[in-house]
Amino acid sequence: MTTHLTDAHVIASDEEALRVAADVADKIGATAAQRDRDRSIPTDEVELIRAGGLLGITIPRVHGGAGVSTRTLAEVTRLLAQADPSIGQIPQNHYVALDIVRLVGDEAQRAFFAAEVLRGRWLGNATSERGRKLGLTNIGTRLTPAGDGSGDHLVTGTKYYSTGAYTSQWIPVMALNPDDRLVVAMVERHAPGVEVVHDWTAFGQRSTISGTTTLSDVRVPRERVLPRWRIFERPQVHGAYGQILHAAVDLGIADAALADATGYVTERTRPWWESGVENAADEPYLIGHVGRLDVRRRAAHALVRQAAETLDAANSVLGDPGVPLAERERVAGEASLAVAAAKVFAAEVSVKLSNELFELAGTSSTDEKYALDRHWRNARTHTLHDPKRWKYHHLGVHALHGRFPPNHGGI
């Protein structure tokens, strides 16, 4: 286990979490374009998040954390993403892994990882695989008994899109156990047999550290294995929880794109000669164009906020065993649909605003020195995380037939 890290600050409330996030965002925003150019590993920026205590904000109060609302967590994510969406995306898997611990971990596992995270230990990610047919259980990584009487396991496999694993202290690895059930093995980042390579070469989200993780007979104590499959034995919003954070990243990109567009128009763009005005920001058609984009941005904010609040309400119901099954299914379904709507709209708005930025700002805004193209590249890359067509499908099925989405982690 990593021991050289200093302990992190412990955040005590939603309000403090938002203040810390805003402070970190202020510190990382000015250097976002340079990180994008260099494809740099954001070691200093990750440390600001870690040392500032943002990793521990979802730890329940009973374990010493702030237990912030999903609405607060989404806003923390948006603030970071507006400053630099690569940095905003990196903690997403950390919070999702903590949700798995909350849902299916035993009390000892919950207490252990709460203590680790409150000290500032980061949970990375090793979930997706290349070269295999997509599917929630179609993975090649395997967890098998060590066979030496210790009760330990060995995990072997190769993962890609391992966002955050490079700079983490723990890597949650999704694998199939001998019964072909999905588990999450919590692997120490520097354990023997673990190799994390920074080979992420996408044209956007360049500093998410989303490269390859290779695991070769990595030993995992049995108390570090979580039965992820059990999440889906009952109504759940775990999948939607991860999705709302992706929506918040998209929203941050949209906010940054519109802010940079209006700033450029005000300071640099020349007015069209037919307008008769001295400043481009006074052109009536341009003003109307900005207004229409701002309406979309505001609507995306409202959908994300409403969906986050719906998730919080759903978790209160789902955690009550006295609530009838049919009601829990309804609540989980409604929350999942609310998040799906927020996610597809935020994704579309981020791509639209980052594209139309150039129509507003004009030809000179395409100069590489301004790095405004990074907004579109980041939006286009991040919004491909999962296909919006399937979210529209589930929304349409419910609108037409009253059926809720299937109970899996994809929505």
N, C-alpha and C positions, 0 to 999 in steps of 0.2 A: 504494500500500500504506500502511496506517496506520502512522505512525511515532511518535506521541505517547505510546504506551503504554510503561510501564516493563516491563522483563523480569520474567518470573515466577520464582518459586522452582522449583527442580527437585527433585521427589520421587524418592527413591532406592530405595524398597522398598514391599512390600505393607503392612507394618506402619505405615510413615510415612503412606501414603495413607489408611489408616483413621483415624489420629490427626488428620490435617488435616481429613478429612471430618467427624469428630465435633466438631472445634472450629468449623468453619463452621456446622454444624447448630445448635450451641449459640447462635451469634450471630444466626441468622436466624429461629429458632423463635418468639421472643417477639413478633415483628412480622408474622407470617404472616397473622393475622386482619385486621390493618389493610390490608395489601396487597390482600387479597381484597376488602375493602369498597371500596377506592379504584380497583381495577383498575390498579394502578400498574405502571410499567415498573421491574423490579427491578435498576436500574443498580448500586447498591451491593452487592447480594447476588451478582450476576454477577461483579463485580470481586473479591469474596472468593474465589470459586472460581478465577478466572483467576490472580490474583496468588499464591494459595496453591499453585499447581502442579498442581491436579487435572486440568486439561485434558491434561497430558502423561503421565499414569500408564500408558497403554497403549502408549506408544512403546517399541519393542523396545530391549533393552539395547545392542544393537549400534549403535544410533543415539543413545544417551545417555539413554534413558528407563528407567523402572522395570520395564516389561514385566509389569505385574501380572496375576494370574490373573483369569479371568472371575468366579470366586467373589468375589474381592476387589472387582472393579468392581461387581458386583451389590450387595454390601454397602455400598459407597460411595454408590451410587444410593439404596438403601433409607434410609440415614442421612439424606441430604439430603431425601428425600421425606417422611420422618416429621416433619421440622421444617417443611417446606413443599413439597408435591408439585409445585407449579408450578416451583419452583427445581430440584427433583429431576429433572423431565422435560427441562428445557432442554438439558443436556449430552448427552442420549441420542443425538441426531442427530450430534453432534460425534464421538462414539466410533464410530458406524456409518460415518461418512464416512472415518474413519481406517482402519477395517477394509477399506473398498474400496481405499484406497491400498495397504494391506498386500497385498491379494490380487491386484490387477491393475496396480498402478503399477510403472513401471520403477525401477531403482535411483536414478536422479537424482530422480524424483518422490518416492520414499520419503524420501530424504535431505532434500530441500527442505522437505516438509511436516513432517517430524520436527523440523527446526530451527525452523520457524515456530511449531509448537505448543509446543515446549519454551520458547520465548520468551514464550509466553502468548497466542498468536493463536488465536482461536476460530473453529471451522467451524460455520456455521449450517445452514440447510436450506431447499431449495426443490424439493420433490418432487411434492406432490399438486396436483391441479387440480380446479376445480369445473366443473359443467355438462357433464361428459363421462361416458360409460359407464365404470364401474370396470374396471380391468385394468392389469396390470403394464406393458404396452406401449402402452396406449391414451391417449397424451398428445399435446398439441398443441405443446408447446415444441420448437423445432427448432434444431439446430446446423448451420450452413451455412458453406461456405468464404467467406472475406472477399472473394476474387476480385481481390486487388491484388498477388498474387505474394509476399506475406509468409509464407504458410503458416498465418496466423491464421484464426480462425473467428469467426462472429457468432452469438450466441444470442438468440432472441426468444421470449417467452411470458409467461404469467401463472400464478402459483402461489398456492395458499392453504395454510393450516395450516403456515406457514413458521416453525415453532418455533425461536427463537433467532437468526433472521436479523437482527433489528433491531439487536442489540447485538454482532453478530459482526464479524470482520475479513475472513473469506472465506465465500462462500456456495456450497456444492456444489449445482449445478443439474442435475436429471435432464432429459435431452432425448433426442430421436431424431436420429441423424446422417443423412446423405443415403441411407444404406443401410437406414434404418429399424431401426437397432440402438440399444439403450439405452447412453448414455454419461453420464458425470458431468463437467460443465464447472465447474472451480473458478474462480469469479468473485470479484474483489475487491469487498468490500461497498460501497465508495464509488466504483466505476468509473462513468464516464459511461454513462447509459442504465439504471442500476439505481435502482429506487424501492421502498422497503420501508415499508409503511403499518401502523400499529398499529391495526387495525380488528377485532380478535378480540373477539367479544361473547357467547361461550358462558357459561352460568351457572356453570360450574366451570372449574378450572385457569385462572383469570382472568389470572394474571401470567406465562403461558408465552410471551408475545410471539409468538403464533401467527397473525399477520395475513397480509396479501397482499404478494407480491413481484412486481413487474412488470419485465420485461427487454426493452429495446428496442434491438436491434442492438448488444448489448454485445460488445465485442471480447475474445476469449479466445485467448491464445497456444496453439499446438498442444501445447506441453509441459504445459499445465494441463488437458488432456482425458484422462479415464480411461475405458477400455473396460469399462464395468460388465457388459456382456453376457457377457464372458468368464468371469465368476465361475461362471456356470451351465453351462459346457461340461464341468464335472467335478463330482463329489460335493462338496457344500459345506454349511456351517452358518452362512453369513452371515445368512440370514433369521432363524434361531433366535437368533443373537447379539443382534440388535436386539430380539427378543421377550423375551429374559430380562431386559433392562433395563426394559421396560415392566412385566413382572411384579414387578420390584423396586419400582417406583413404586407399584403397587397394594398391595404388602405394606407399604410405608411408610405409606400412607393407613390401612390396617387397624390398624397398630400405634398410630398417633396417635389413631384413633377409640376404640379400647379404653382407651388411657391416659386420654383425656379423660373417657370414660364412668365409669371407676372413680374418677377424681379427683372428679368431680361428685357421684357417689353418696356418697362418703365425706364430702364437705364440705357438701353442700347438700340432697340428696334427703331428703324426709320418709319415714319408714317407714309402710307401710300399717297401719292401726289394728288389724287382726285379727292381726298378727304377734306382738304382745306384746313387741316389742323397742324400744329407744330409738333405735337407729341403723339406717338403711336398709341399711348395709353388713353388718348382722347378720341380715337376713331370710334364712331358709333357701332360699326359692324364688329370690330374687334372686342369692344366692351360686351356686346351681346353674346359673342362666342365664349368669352370667359365666364359670363354669367351662366350660360347653359352647362358648361363643364362643372362649375361650382355647385349647381343644383345636383348633378349626379354624384359629386363627391360628398355632399351633405347627406344625400339619400343613402349612400354606402355606409357612412358613419352611423346613421340611424339604424340600419339593418344589423350591423355588427353589434351595436350596443344592445338592441332588443334581443338578438339571438343569445348574447352572453348572459343577459338577465334571465332568459328562458332556461338556459342551462343551469344556472344557480337554483332556480325554482325546481327544476326537474330533479336535481341531485338531492334536494330536501325530501322530495316524495319517494324517490327510489331507495333512499336510505332508511325508509320506515317500513319494516316488515308487516305492519298492520294494514297497509294499503293493499286493496285487492289487486290481483295480478292484471286484470283487464285495465284498471286505471293506470297502473305502472307502465303497461305497454303503450297506452295512449299518450301519457306524458312523455315517455322516451321518444315516441314517434314524432310528436309535435315539435319537441326540441331539436331533433335531428333535421327535420324539414326547415325549421327556422334558421339553423346554421347553414344548411345547404343553400338556401336563398341568399343569405348574407355572403357566402363564399363565392357563388357564381357572379353576383353583382359586383362585389369588390374586385374580383379578378378582371371583369370586363372594364370596370372604371379605371383600374390601374393601367391596363394596356391602352385604353382610349386616351387618357390624359397624357401619358408619356409619349404617345405618338403625335397627338395634336399640338403638343408643346411647340413643335417646329413650325407648324402652320401659323401659330401665333407669333413666334419670335422671329421667323424669317430665315433667309439663307445663311446669314452670318452665324447663326446659332449652331450650325452643323460643324463649325470649326472644332477640331479635336481638343484644342486648349480649354474649351469650356466644359468638356466631358458631359454634356447634357444627354448624349445618347445612352449613358449608363442607366438612366431611368427606364427607357424602353427595354433595353437588354435585360435588366433585372426583372421587370414586370413579365416580359415574355417567357423568361426562364422559370421564374417561380410559379407562375400560373399554370405551368404544365405539370405540376406536381401530381394532380389527378384530374381526369377529364370532367369538364363541367357538363358535358352532354349527359352523363349519367345522373348528375344531380337534377338537371332539368327533367330527365326521365322519371325519377322518383317523385319530384314535385308534381309532374303531370299525372302520374298514376294516382296520386292521392287526390288531386283535384277532380279527376274523372271518375274514379272508382272507390275513393275513400280508404284505400289501402296504404298502410304505413310502410316505410322502407324495411328491408330485411335486417335482421339483428346481427350485423357484423361490423367490423371496425372501419369500413370504407366510407361511411357517411355519418 
